């Protein structure tokens, strides 16, 4: 019985009706020597940031990250990952560089208006979609193929394998995205200071203005 992961040499003998034997097909190495028996499906050991640890990205800036496979794989043209871009919103991000016979799928995402996440992560364990196989044509299993993502607003697990929100990421930390414009601000009052203060007027004796702005509770 063959053992998964082992390599084998294949020898071929051709015998004609007269009993003559030809063994030349097995000589000279090539495709018949050192053949790997592989029935193990490729898996993902983690999704990692390429950015400086704990960086923050605002609207229009691009976040780079990658999925790390257990072995070299072959990709189709429709590989994508679904990110949690806000509390209940998701966005599909197409693979930026998925090169056949490599072990990484690279993604980049330009932060859009309205996106916000303290700890950017993908949506579910099945968030990476597409047809991906190893060199032996064993297929990556999309269903629950990724490490468990963190809950929105929470840092990821420090255990291996890691999700994108993990502090044990390849870069050493998580990614924060903030494309959410601040709202709810209001000017409470504008008061001249110094000199002869007259309400609702600024005159030549005033040395400045005191402006009071009301901040919403959830803005920092």
FIPA-976389 format. One record per residue (C-alpha): residue number from 1; chain; x, y, z. Coordinates in nm, 3 decimals, always signed. Layout:
BEGIN
k,c,east,north,up
NUM,A,X,Y,Z
...
***
This chain:
BEGIN
k,c,east,north,up
1,A,+0.000,+0.000,+0.000
2,A,+0.128,+0.346,-0.090
3,A,+0.195,+0.596,+0.186
4,A,+0.061,+0.950,+0.153
5,A,+0.347,+1.197,+0.110
6,A,+0.610,+0.940,+0.011
7,A,+0.798,+0.936,-0.320
8,A,+0.822,+0.634,-0.550
9,A,+1.012,+0.526,-0.862
10,A,+0.796,+0.362,-1.128
11,A,+0.942,+0.083,-1.344
12,A,+0.770,-0.026,-1.665
13,A,+0.831,-0.346,-1.858
14,A,+0.675,-0.414,-2.198
15,A,+0.662,-0.777,-2.310
16,A,+0.559,-0.878,-2.661
17,A,+0.390,-1.206,-2.760
18,A,+0.728,-1.372,-2.821
19,A,+0.846,-1.295,-2.469
20,A,+1.084,-1.011,-2.557
21,A,+1.107,-0.754,-2.276
22,A,+1.165,-0.379,-2.316
23,A,+1.266,-0.186,-2.003
24,A,+1.378,+0.137,-2.174
25,A,+1.065,+0.324,-2.061
26,A,+1.192,+0.306,-1.705
27,A,+1.541,+0.438,-1.771
28,A,+1.675,+0.787,-1.780
29,A,+1.477,+0.927,-1.489
30,A,+1.220,+1.184,-1.603
31,A,+0.851,+1.144,-1.522
32,A,+0.888,+0.792,-1.382
33,A,+1.134,+0.863,-1.100
34,A,+1.062,+1.026,-0.766
35,A,+0.684,+1.040,-0.810
36,A,+0.499,+1.170,-0.503
37,A,+0.186,+0.998,-0.379
38,A,-0.033,+1.284,-0.254
39,A,-0.392,+1.255,-0.137
40,A,-0.380,+1.534,+0.124
41,A,-0.591,+1.844,+0.054
42,A,-0.426,+2.186,+0.089
43,A,-0.521,+2.385,+0.399
44,A,-0.470,+2.741,+0.522
45,A,-0.250,+2.800,+0.825
46,A,-0.343,+3.166,+0.864
47,A,-0.439,+3.496,+0.703
48,A,-0.169,+3.755,+0.768
49,A,-0.119,+4.129,+0.739
50,A,+0.163,+4.273,+0.530
51,A,+0.135,+4.605,+0.711
52,A,+0.312,+4.751,+1.014
53,A,+0.167,+4.606,+1.333
54,A,-0.149,+4.775,+1.461
55,A,-0.161,+5.029,+1.175
56,A,-0.470,+5.239,+1.098
57,A,-0.586,+5.297,+0.739
58,A,-0.834,+5.568,+0.636
59,A,-1.060,+5.602,+0.333
60,A,-0.868,+5.559,+0.006
61,A,-0.565,+5.388,+0.160
62,A,-0.488,+5.027,+0.063
63,A,-0.453,+4.735,+0.303
64,A,-0.239,+4.439,+0.196
65,A,-0.269,+4.087,+0.339
66,A,-0.234,+3.725,+0.229
67,A,-0.363,+3.373,+0.294
68,A,-0.092,+3.117,+0.373
69,A,-0.145,+2.767,+0.232
70,A,+0.011,+2.447,+0.362
71,A,+0.161,+2.370,+0.020
72,A,+0.193,+2.505,-0.333
73,A,-0.143,+2.536,-0.508
74,A,-0.309,+2.622,-0.838
75,A,-0.578,+2.893,-0.853
76,A,-0.871,+2.958,-1.083
77,A,-0.959,+3.313,-1.187
78,A,-1.234,+3.370,-0.930
79,A,-1.059,+3.351,-0.594
80,A,-1.191,+3.609,-0.345
81,A,-1.226,+3.665,+0.027
82,A,-1.515,+3.829,+0.212
83,A,-1.419,+4.089,+0.473
84,A,-1.629,+4.235,+0.752
85,A,-1.615,+4.602,+0.656
86,A,-1.842,+4.732,+0.933
87,A,-2.078,+4.611,+1.206
88,A,-2.299,+4.402,+0.976
89,A,-2.156,+4.489,+0.633
90,A,-1.931,+4.268,+0.423
91,A,-1.730,+4.321,+0.105
92,A,-1.584,+4.070,-0.143
93,A,-1.218,+4.131,-0.230
94,A,-1.074,+3.962,-0.538
95,A,-0.730,+3.805,-0.522
96,A,-0.468,+4.059,-0.626
97,A,-0.191,+3.808,-0.696
98,A,-0.274,+3.438,-0.704
99,A,+0.020,+3.278,-0.883
100,A,+0.003,+2.909,-0.967
101,A,+0.250,+2.678,-0.790
102,A,+0.299,+2.917,-0.497
103,A,+0.172,+2.884,-0.140
104,A,+0.022,+3.233,-0.088
105,A,-0.283,+3.422,-0.213
106,A,-0.230,+3.799,-0.197
107,A,-0.510,+4.051,-0.152
108,A,-0.530,+4.428,-0.133
109,A,-0.830,+4.639,-0.040
110,A,-0.881,+5.013,-0.075
111,A,-1.073,+5.131,+0.233
112,A,-1.407,+5.273,+0.114
113,A,-1.623,+5.544,+0.264
114,A,-1.815,+5.409,+0.562
115,A,-1.587,+5.115,+0.640
116,A,-1.484,+5.079,+1.003
117,A,-1.325,+4.800,+1.201
118,A,-1.089,+4.822,+1.494
119,A,-0.967,+4.468,+1.417
120,A,-1.015,+4.398,+1.046
121,A,-1.106,+4.035,+0.976
122,A,-1.288,+3.817,+0.725
123,A,-1.654,+3.726,+0.769
124,A,-1.663,+3.349,+0.832
125,A,-1.447,+3.036,+0.817
126,A,-1.583,+2.986,+0.463
127,A,-1.497,+3.341,+0.349
128,A,-1.230,+3.233,+0.098
129,A,-1.407,+3.126,-0.221
130,A,-1.283,+2.983,-0.549
131,A,-1.142,+2.664,-0.697
132,A,-0.799,+2.596,-0.548
133,A,-0.609,+2.269,-0.585
134,A,-0.263,+2.142,-0.502
135,A,-0.025,+2.015,-0.769
136,A,-0.178,+1.665,-0.740
137,A,-0.527,+1.813,-0.796
138,A,-0.648,+1.769,-0.438
139,A,-0.900,+2.048,-0.382
140,A,-0.897,+2.306,-0.102
141,A,-1.219,+2.267,+0.099
142,A,-1.395,+2.605,+0.109
143,A,-1.638,+2.511,+0.387
144,A,-1.476,+2.606,+0.719
145,A,-1.137,+2.623,+0.549
146,A,-1.015,+2.933,+0.733
147,A,-0.918,+2.977,+1.099
148,A,-1.211,+3.106,+1.306
149,A,-1.242,+3.486,+1.269
150,A,-1.285,+3.718,+1.562
151,A,-1.622,+3.868,+1.652
152,A,-1.662,+4.216,+1.503
153,A,-1.495,+4.467,+1.732
154,A,-1.285,+4.206,+1.912
155,A,-0.920,+4.114,+1.871
156,A,-0.848,+3.772,+1.721
157,A,-0.716,+3.465,+1.896
158,A,-0.345,+3.442,+1.964
159,A,-0.354,+3.070,+1.893
160,A,-0.224,+2.917,+1.571
161,A,-0.369,+2.910,+1.308
162,A,-0.443,+3.283,+1.307
163,A,-0.717,+3.497,+1.159
164,A,-0.639,+3.842,+1.018
165,A,-0.741,+4.012,+1.347
166,A,-0.492,+3.818,+1.558
167,A,-0.221,+3.996,+1.754
168,A,-0.001,+3.696,+1.672
169,A,-0.017,+3.782,+1.302
170,A,+0.288,+3.750,+1.076
171,A,+0.336,+4.126,+1.112
172,A,+0.291,+4.108,+1.489
173,A,-0.045,+4.279,+1.503
174,A,-0.387,+4.364,+1.367
175,A,-0.514,+4.620,+1.114
176,A,-0.758,+4.904,+1.192
177,A,-0.959,+5.061,+0.909
178,A,-1.158,+5.384,+0.944
179,A,-1.336,+5.524,+0.640
180,A,-1.629,+5.637,+0.853
181,A,-1.661,+6.016,+0.840
182,A,-1.720,+6.183,+1.180
183,A,-2.078,+6.307,+1.228
184,A,-2.287,+6.468,+1.500
185,A,-2.058,+6.763,+1.570
186,A,-2.212,+7.104,+1.644
187,A,-2.087,+7.448,+1.745
188,A,-2.229,+7.532,+2.086
189,A,-2.098,+7.889,+2.106
190,A,-1.850,+8.142,+1.969
191,A,-1.747,+8.408,+2.221
192,A,-1.498,+8.694,+2.169
193,A,-1.225,+8.720,+2.435
194,A,-1.005,+9.006,+2.543
195,A,-1.069,+9.378,+2.511
196,A,-1.421,+9.512,+2.485
197,A,-1.642,+9.203,+2.455
198,A,-1.973,+9.261,+2.273
199,A,-2.201,+8.958,+2.219
200,A,-2.228,+8.848,+1.853
201,A,-1.955,+9.091,+1.743
202,A,-1.579,+9.081,+1.699
203,A,-1.413,+9.421,+1.730
204,A,-1.063,+9.557,+1.710
205,A,-1.005,+9.530,+2.082
206,A,-1.068,+9.155,+2.099
207,A,-0.765,+8.929,+2.118
208,A,-0.934,+8.606,+2.002
209,A,-1.245,+8.386,+2.003
210,A,-1.349,+8.099,+2.223
211,A,-1.525,+7.831,+2.018
212,A,-1.707,+7.549,+2.197
213,A,-1.782,+7.236,+1.989
214,A,-2.020,+6.965,+2.107
215,A,-1.883,+6.614,+2.039
216,A,-2.094,+6.301,+1.992
217,A,-2.042,+6.034,+2.256
218,A,-1.903,+5.773,+2.014
219,A,-1.635,+5.983,+1.843
220,A,-1.271,+5.990,+1.945
***
